[in-house]
Amino acid sequence: MKPSGVGGQAVIEGVMMKNKEQYAVAVRKPNNEIVVEKNTFISAAEKYKIFKFPIFRGMLAFAESMIIGTRTLTFSASFFEEEEEVKPSKMDQAFSKIFKEKAESVIMGITFFIAILLAVGIFIVLPAFAANLLGTMIESETVIAIVEGIIRILIFIAYIAAISQMKDIKRMFMYHGAEHKTINCLEHGFELTVKNVKRQSKEHKRCGTSFMFIVMFVSIIFFIFIRVEQEWLRYLIRVLLIPIIAGVSYEFIRFAGKSDSKIVNILSKPGMWLQGLTTREPDDAMIEVAIQSVEAVFDWREFLGMGSASEEKDETNIKKNSGKNHSQNNKTQDNKQNKVPSSKKQNKTVNSDINKKKNNQSNNQSSKRNSIEENDLKSDKADKKKINAADSSKTKETSLDKEIKQAVEETAVTAQKAIKAPIHPAFEEEEDEILRALDRYLVSKEEED
């Protein structure tokens, strides 16, 4: 497997794909049209070099993925809002007056902050609180930390199972499967076609679901060794350690995505199993959306060694141009062929005139032979004279045939030239003059005979 560096997430009726600083969202609208929006996101790591170091880069990647995810979800949801215009609330009006053009970004930021608080409360504080309640019956701090981690994982699984019953979430999980299958297809060296994508696995090592499981697993290890007596300080430390735990988990996911080691595969199995809850088998239409999202930010043909997409466009243009030239050549040939029959007709007319005159001469010659044979019976002397006369007539006939053949050949050459080149009026006059000269020649020969 060859890592592509492409990642993504499912959105409402669509897929977001990210490659380096570029990301694209492909959404299938209610009218079945696929809309693709491409954007650029410059990471803070370009400005602050510390975020290029291990663990720190994971902290930043976790935060930035949530920011991009919120943006793309909002974009996809905009296509499925009710057609009826909803009057803005007093709070919306107040935000618009205060922040003006930035009002929407501020509202999104507040929504994002509230979502973070809810996630921290449900997946960090609640498991710690439940473990503390059990702490009265358990003396070992290590066991309490393990129990806390197990409770956290169970809450996460219950949360996923609950939201997966919603119709819209089910479809989003299907798009999640389409995202994984598409990335697996190109990373395993196959062309991005619906048929090839369908054959791929809907699980992927670098999935966000696997990342969340690794975060919960790593948190157990951290909290085993970090112990605090004060309860309020214990909650605070768990919240403050989230970025560090996310950074460590990111490094494992990053390494797992590039490794085919058996040990890494075994460690990745629980996260892959958990993806069974967050992914579903997509249909062909969903796969088409995922493919378009990938193609907007990633040249998979070049990645597979098939040449870039721009080269393929150039080849297509060349084929189109050659097709046009071929059709033009065919038209030219058709025009030539349309002109050829007139010259052929002229050639046939010349040949028919020559044949008629030749037949007339042969008839005259046969009558002469008959008269010679009749006179031959009368006397031997006359017979010899007439035989000599017949021989002389044959000699004349032979020379006449040669002249006729030569005239026919000249006419044929002229006809061939007419076939190869368009007929010009001047050429037609020249050809008529040749025919008239030939006709005069034949008439003069007849008169001599």
C-alpha positions as CSV (number, residue, x, y, z in Angstrom):
1,M,0.0,0.0,0.0
2,K,1.3,3.4,-1.0
3,P,0.2,6.3,1.3
4,S,-1.4,9.2,-0.5
5,G,-1.6,11.8,2.2
6,V,-5.3,12.4,1.4
7,G,-7.7,12.6,4.2
8,G,-11.3,13.6,4.6
9,Q,-14.6,13.3,6.3
10,A,-18.3,12.8,5.5
11,V,-20.7,15.8,5.4
12,I,-24.4,16.1,4.8
13,E,-25.0,14.3,1.5
14,G,-21.3,14.7,0.5
15,V,-17.7,14.2,1.2
16,M,-14.8,16.5,2.1
17,M,-11.3,15.6,0.9
18,K,-8.1,17.3,2.0
19,N,-4.7,17.2,0.4
20,K,-2.0,19.4,2.0
21,E,-3.3,22.9,2.1
22,Q,-6.2,22.3,-0.3
23,Y,-9.6,20.8,0.5
24,A,-12.7,20.3,-1.5
25,V,-16.3,19.5,-0.6
26,A,-18.5,17.6,-3.0
27,V,-22.3,17.6,-2.3
28,R,-25.1,16.1,-4.1
29,K,-28.0,18.6,-4.2
30,P,-31.7,17.6,-4.0
31,N,-31.9,18.0,-7.8
32,N,-29.2,15.3,-8.1
33,E,-26.5,17.8,-9.2
34,I,-23.1,17.4,-7.7
35,V,-21.6,20.7,-6.5
36,V,-17.8,20.8,-5.8
37,E,-16.3,23.7,-3.8
38,K,-12.5,23.9,-3.6
39,N,-10.7,26.0,-0.9
40,T,-7.3,26.6,0.5
41,F,-6.4,26.4,4.2
42,I,-3.0,27.6,5.2
43,S,-1.9,25.8,8.4
44,A,-0.6,27.7,11.3
45,A,2.5,25.4,11.1
46,E,3.7,27.6,8.1
47,K,3.9,30.5,10.5
48,Y,4.8,28.8,13.8
49,K,7.5,26.2,13.1
50,I,7.0,24.6,16.5
51,F,3.9,22.9,15.1
52,K,6.0,20.9,12.7
53,F,7.5,18.9,15.5
54,P,6.0,15.6,16.7
55,I,3.1,15.8,19.2
56,F,2.8,19.6,18.5
57,R,1.8,18.9,14.9
58,G,-0.8,16.5,16.2
59,M,-2.3,19.1,18.5
60,L,-2.6,21.5,15.6
61,A,-3.9,18.9,13.2
62,F,-6.7,17.9,15.7
63,A,-7.7,21.6,16.1
64,E,-7.6,22.5,12.4
65,S,-9.5,19.3,11.4
66,M,-12.3,20.4,13.7
67,I,-12.3,23.9,12.2
68,I,-12.4,22.6,8.6
69,G,-15.0,20.0,9.6
70,T,-17.3,22.6,11.0
71,R,-17.0,24.8,7.9
72,T,-17.7,22.0,5.4
73,L,-20.6,20.7,7.5
74,T,-22.1,24.2,7.4
75,F,-21.6,24.4,3.6
76,S,-23.2,21.1,3.0
77,A,-26.2,21.9,5.2
78,S,-26.8,25.1,3.3
79,F,-28.2,23.1,0.3
80,F,-30.9,21.4,2.5
81,E,-32.3,24.3,4.4
82,E,-36.1,24.9,4.1
83,E,-37.1,27.0,1.1
84,E,-39.2,29.3,3.3
85,E,-37.2,32.2,4.6
86,V,-36.8,32.2,8.3
87,K,-36.8,35.6,10.0
88,P,-33.5,36.2,11.9
89,S,-33.8,36.1,15.6
90,K,-33.1,39.1,17.9
91,M,-29.7,37.5,18.8
92,D,-28.8,37.1,15.1
93,Q,-29.8,40.7,14.5
94,A,-27.7,41.8,17.4
95,F,-24.6,39.9,16.1
96,S,-25.1,41.4,12.7
97,K,-25.1,44.9,14.1
98,I,-22.0,44.3,16.2
99,F,-19.9,42.2,14.0
100,K,-21.4,43.1,10.6
101,E,-19.8,40.9,7.8
102,K,-18.0,38.8,10.4
103,A,-21.2,37.9,12.2
104,E,-21.5,34.4,10.6
105,S,-17.9,33.5,11.5
106,V,-18.4,34.7,15.1
107,I,-21.6,32.6,15.4
108,M,-19.7,29.6,14.0
109,G,-16.9,30.1,16.5
110,I,-19.4,30.2,19.4
111,T,-21.1,27.1,18.1
112,F,-17.7,25.3,17.9
113,F,-16.8,26.4,21.4
114,I,-20.1,25.1,22.8
115,A,-19.6,21.7,21.0
116,I,-16.1,21.4,22.5
117,L,-17.5,22.1,26.0
118,L,-20.2,19.4,25.5
119,A,-17.6,16.9,24.3
120,V,-15.3,17.6,27.2
121,G,-18.2,17.3,29.6
122,I,-19.5,14.0,28.2
123,F,-16.3,12.2,27.4
124,I,-13.8,13.6,29.9
125,V,-15.6,14.9,33.0
126,L,-18.5,12.4,33.2
127,P,-16.3,9.3,33.1
128,A,-14.0,10.8,35.7
129,F,-16.9,11.6,37.9
130,A,-18.3,8.1,37.5
131,A,-14.9,6.5,38.3
132,N,-14.7,8.7,41.5
133,L,-18.0,7.4,42.7
134,L,-16.6,3.8,42.3
135,G,-13.4,4.9,44.0
136,T,-15.0,4.5,47.4
137,M,-15.1,0.7,46.7
138,I,-11.8,0.5,44.8
139,E,-8.6,1.3,46.6
140,S,-6.2,1.0,43.6
141,E,-5.6,4.2,41.6
142,T,-4.5,2.2,38.6
143,V,-7.8,0.2,38.6
144,I,-9.8,3.4,38.9
145,A,-7.9,4.9,35.9
146,I,-8.7,1.8,33.9
147,V,-12.3,1.8,34.9
148,E,-12.5,5.5,33.9
149,G,-11.1,4.6,30.5
150,I,-13.6,1.8,30.0
151,I,-16.5,4.0,31.0
152,R,-15.3,6.6,28.5
153,I,-15.2,4.0,25.7
154,L,-18.6,2.7,26.6
155,I,-20.1,6.2,26.6
156,F,-18.5,6.8,23.1
157,I,-19.9,3.6,21.7
158,A,-23.4,4.3,23.2
159,Y,-23.3,7.8,21.7
160,I,-22.4,6.5,18.2
161,A,-25.0,3.7,18.4
162,A,-27.7,6.3,19.4
163,I,-27.1,8.8,16.7
164,S,-26.7,6.1,14.0
165,Q,-30.4,5.5,14.3
166,M,-31.2,8.9,12.7
167,K,-31.9,8.8,9.0
168,D,-29.5,11.6,8.1
169,I,-26.7,10.2,10.2
170,K,-27.1,6.8,8.5
171,R,-26.6,8.4,5.2
172,M,-23.6,10.4,6.5
173,F,-22.1,7.1,7.7
174,M,-22.6,5.7,4.1
175,Y,-20.7,8.7,2.7
176,H,-18.1,8.0,5.4
177,G,-17.7,4.5,3.9
178,A,-17.5,6.0,0.4
179,E,-14.7,8.3,1.6
180,H,-12.7,5.3,3.0
181,K,-13.3,3.2,0.0
182,T,-12.1,5.9,-2.4
183,I,-8.9,6.5,-0.5
184,N,-8.2,2.8,-0.1
185,C,-8.7,2.4,-3.9
186,L,-6.1,4.8,-4.9
187,E,-3.6,3.8,-2.2
188,H,-3.8,0.2,-3.3
189,G,-3.0,1.2,-6.9
190,F,-6.4,1.0,-8.6
191,E,-8.0,3.6,-10.9
192,L,-10.7,5.7,-9.4
193,T,-13.8,4.1,-11.0
194,V,-17.1,3.2,-9.2
195,K,-16.4,-0.5,-9.9
196,N,-12.9,-0.4,-8.4
197,V,-14.0,1.7,-5.4
198,K,-16.9,-0.7,-4.5
199,R,-14.4,-3.6,-4.1
200,Q,-12.4,-1.8,-1.4
201,S,-12.7,-1.9,2.4
202,K,-14.9,0.7,4.1
203,E,-12.4,0.8,7.0
204,H,-9.1,2.8,7.0
205,K,-6.3,3.0,9.5
206,R,-6.2,6.8,9.5
207,C,-9.9,7.2,10.2
208,G,-11.1,9.8,12.8
209,T,-13.0,7.0,14.6
210,S,-9.7,5.1,15.1
211,F,-8.1,8.3,16.2
212,M,-10.8,8.8,18.9
213,F,-10.3,5.3,20.1
214,I,-6.6,5.8,20.4
215,V,-7.2,9.0,22.3
216,M,-9.3,7.2,24.8
217,F,-6.8,4.4,25.1
218,V,-3.8,6.7,25.5
219,S,-5.7,8.7,28.1
220,I,-5.9,5.6,30.3
221,I,-2.1,5.3,30.2
222,F,-1.7,9.0,31.1
223,F,-4.1,9.0,33.9
224,I,-2.6,5.9,35.5
225,F,0.6,7.7,36.1
226,I,-0.7,11.2,36.7
227,R,-2.5,11.2,40.0
228,V,-3.9,14.1,41.9
229,E,-5.7,14.0,45.3
230,Q,-7.9,17.1,44.8
231,E,-11.0,16.3,42.8
232,W,-11.3,19.7,41.0
233,L,-7.6,19.6,40.1
234,R,-8.1,16.1,38.7
235,Y,-10.8,17.3,36.3
236,L,-8.7,20.3,35.3
237,I,-5.6,18.2,34.5
238,R,-7.6,15.9,32.4
239,V,-8.9,18.8,30.3
240,L,-5.5,20.4,30.0
241,L,-3.9,17.1,28.9
242,I,-6.4,16.7,26.0
243,P,-4.1,18.5,23.4
244,I,-1.0,16.4,24.5
245,I,-3.0,13.1,24.4
246,A,-4.3,14.1,21.0
247,G,-0.8,14.8,19.8
248,V,0.5,11.4,20.9
249,S,-2.5,9.7,19.4
250,Y,-2.0,11.5,16.1
251,E,1.6,10.3,15.9
252,F,0.4,6.7,16.2
253,I,-2.3,7.1,13.6
254,R,0.2,8.8,11.3
255,F,2.6,5.9,11.7
256,A,-0.1,3.3,11.3
257,G,-1.2,4.8,8.0
258,K,2.3,4.3,6.5
259,S,3.1,0.9,8.1
260,D,2.1,-2.7,7.2
261,S,3.7,-4.1,10.3
262,K,1.8,-7.0,12.0
263,I,2.2,-5.4,15.4
264,V,0.8,-2.1,14.1
265,N,-2.1,-3.9,12.4
266,I,-3.0,-5.7,15.7
267,L,-2.9,-2.4,17.6
268,S,-5.1,-0.8,14.9
269,K,-7.7,-3.6,15.0
270,P,-9.9,-2.1,17.9
271,G,-10.2,1.2,16.0
272,M,-11.0,-0.7,12.8
273,W,-13.7,-2.6,14.6
274,L,-15.2,0.6,16.0
275,Q,-15.4,1.9,12.4
276,G,-18.1,-0.8,11.9
277,L,-20.4,1.6,13.8
278,T,-19.5,4.8,11.9
279,T,-19.3,3.5,8.3
280,R,-21.9,1.9,6.1
281,E,-21.7,0.4,2.5
282,P,-22.3,3.3,0.1
283,D,-24.3,3.2,-3.1
284,D,-22.9,4.1,-6.5
285,A,-24.1,7.7,-6.4
286,M,-22.2,8.3,-3.1
287,I,-19.0,6.9,-4.6
288,E,-19.3,9.2,-7.5
289,V,-19.5,12.2,-5.1
290,A,-16.4,10.9,-3.2
291,I,-14.4,10.5,-6.5
292,Q,-15.2,14.0,-7.6
293,S,-14.1,15.3,-4.2
294,V,-10.7,13.5,-4.5
295,E,-10.2,14.6,-8.1
296,A,-10.6,18.3,-7.1
297,V,-7.5,18.2,-4.9
298,F,-5.5,15.2,-5.9
299,D,-4.2,14.0,-9.3
300,W,-4.6,10.2,-8.8
301,R,-3.5,9.5,-12.4
302,E,-0.1,11.0,-11.7
303,F,0.0,9.2,-8.3
304,L,-0.6,5.8,-10.1
305,G,2.0,6.6,-12.8
306,M,-0.6,7.0,-15.5
307,G,0.3,10.6,-16.4
308,S,-1.2,13.8,-15.1
309,A,-4.8,14.9,-15.7
310,S,-3.5,17.8,-17.8
311,E,-1.7,15.4,-20.1
312,E,-4.9,13.4,-20.5
313,K,-6.8,16.6,-21.5
314,D,-4.1,17.4,-24.0
315,E,-4.4,14.0,-25.5
316,T,-8.1,14.4,-25.7
317,N,-7.7,17.7,-27.5
318,I,-5.2,16.2,-29.9
319,K,-7.7,13.4,-30.7
320,K,-10.5,15.9,-31.3
321,N,-8.3,18.0,-33.6
322,S,-7.1,14.9,-35.5
323,G,-10.7,13.9,-35.8
324,K,-11.6,17.3,-37.3
325,N,-8.7,17.1,-39.7
326,H,-9.7,13.6,-40.7
327,S,-13.2,14.7,-41.4
328,Q,-11.9,17.6,-43.5
329,N,-9.7,15.3,-45.5
330,N,-12.7,13.0,-46.1
331,K,-14.7,16.0,-47.4
332,T,-11.8,17.0,-49.7
333,Q,-11.6,13.4,-51.0
334,D,-15.4,13.3,-51.5
335,N,-15.2,16.6,-53.5
336,K,-12.5,15.1,-55.7
337,Q,-14.5,12.0,-56.2
338,N,-17.5,14.0,-57.1
339,K,-15.5,15.7,-59.8
340,V,-13.9,12.5,-61.1
341,P,-17.0,11.1,-62.8
342,S,-17.2,14.0,-65.3
343,S,-13.7,13.2,-66.5
344,K,-14.5,9.5,-66.6
345,K,-17.5,10.3,-68.8
346,Q,-15.3,12.2,-71.1
347,N,-12.9,9.3,-71.3
348,K,-15.7,6.9,-72.0
349,T,-16.9,9.2,-74.9
350,V,-13.5,9.3,-76.4
351,N,-13.1,5.5,-76.3
352,S,-16.5,5.0,-77.8
353,D,-15.7,7.3,-80.7
354,I,-12.4,5.5,-81.3
355,N,-14.1,2.1,-81.2
356,K,-16.7,3.1,-83.7
357,K,-14.1,4.4,-86.2
358,K,-12.0,1.3,-85.7
359,N,-15.1,-0.9,-86.3
360,N,-15.8,1.0,-89.5
361,Q,-12.3,0.5,-90.7
362,S,-12.3,-3.2,-89.9
363,N,-15.6,-3.6,-91.9
364,N,-14.0,-1.9,-94.9
365,Q,-10.9,-4.2,-94.6
366,S,-13.1,-7.3,-94.5
367,S,-15.0,-6.2,-97.6
368,K,-11.6,-5.7,-99.3
369,R,-10.5,-9.2,-98.4
370,N,-13.7,-10.6,-99.8
371,S,-13.2,-8.9,-103.1
372,I,-9.6,-10.1,-103.2
373,E,-10.7,-13.7,-102.6
374,E,-13.2,-13.5,-105.5
375,N,-10.7,-12.1,-107.9
376,D,-8.2,-14.7,-106.7
377,L,-10.2,-17.5,-108.4
378,K,-10.0,-15.9,-111.8
379,S,-6.3,-15.9,-112.3
380,D,-3.1,-16.7,-110.5
381,K,-1.4,-13.5,-111.6
382,A,-4.2,-11.4,-110.3
383,D,-4.1,-13.4,-107.2
384,K,-0.5,-12.6,-106.5
385,K,-1.1,-8.9,-107.1
386,K,-4.1,-8.9,-104.7
387,I,-2.1,-10.8,-102.1
388,N,0.5,-8.1,-102.3
389,A,-2.2,-5.5,-102.0
390,A,-3.6,-7.3,-99.0
391,D,-0.2,-7.4,-97.4
392,S,0.2,-3.7,-98.0
393,S,-3.2,-3.0,-96.4
394,K,-2.2,-5.1,-93.4
395,T,1.0,-3.0,-93.1
396,K,-1.2,0.1,-93.2
397,E,-3.6,-1.4,-90.6
398,T,-0.7,-2.2,-88.3
399,S,0.6,1.4,-88.5
400,L,-2.9,2.7,-88.0
401,D,-3.4,0.5,-84.9
402,K,-0.2,1.9,-83.4
403,E,-1.3,5.5,-84.0
404,I,-4.7,4.8,-82.5
405,K,-3.1,3.1,-79.4
406,Q,-0.8,6.1,-79.0
407,A,-3.8,8.5,-79.2
408,V,-5.7,6.4,-76.6
409,E,-2.7,6.4,-74.2
410,E,-2.4,10.2,-74.5
411,T,-6.1,10.5,-73.8
412,A,-5.8,8.2,-70.8
413,V,-2.9,10.2,-69.4
414,T,-5.0,13.3,-69.8
415,A,-7.9,11.7,-68.0
416,Q,-5.7,10.6,-65.1
417,K,-4.5,14.1,-64.7
418,A,-8.0,15.3,-64.6
419,I,-8.8,12.8,-61.8
420,K,-5.9,13.9,-59.6
421,A,-6.5,17.6,-60.0
422,P,-9.7,19.6,-60.0
423,I,-11.1,20.3,-63.5
424,H,-10.3,23.9,-64.6
425,P,-12.1,25.6,-67.5
426,A,-8.8,26.1,-69.4
427,F,-8.0,22.4,-69.0
428,E,-11.4,21.5,-70.4
429,E,-10.7,23.6,-73.5
430,E,-7.3,21.9,-74.0
431,E,-8.9,18.5,-73.7
432,D,-11.6,19.4,-76.3
433,E,-8.9,20.6,-78.7
434,I,-7.0,17.2,-78.3
435,L,-10.3,15.3,-79.0
436,R,-10.9,17.4,-82.1
437,A,-7.4,16.8,-83.4
438,L,-7.8,13.1,-82.8
439,D,-11.1,13.1,-84.7
440,R,-9.5,14.9,-87.7
441,Y,-6.6,12.4,-87.7
442,L,-9.0,9.5,-87.8
443,V,-11.1,11.1,-90.6
444,S,-8.0,11.7,-92.7
445,K,-6.9,8.0,-92.3
446,E,-10.3,6.9,-93.4
447,E,-10.1,9.0,-96.5
448,E,-6.7,7.7,-97.4
449,D,-8.0,4.1,-97.1
